[in-house]
């Protein structure tokens, strides 16, 4: 299975769930970069958050 990675506008490489922060108080999950708080596209965030470091 191919790993999904996402390069945030701040330059951070998002690869695992710990790289994402869930937006509080929203019924539909919304994710953002833990480094800068920039929103991450939902489809990418869902793939990244299910990956674990091996």
Secondary structure, DSSP 4 states (H G I P E B T S, - for coil): -PPP-EE-TTSPEE-SGGGEEEPTT-SS--EEETTT--EE-HHHHHHHHT----
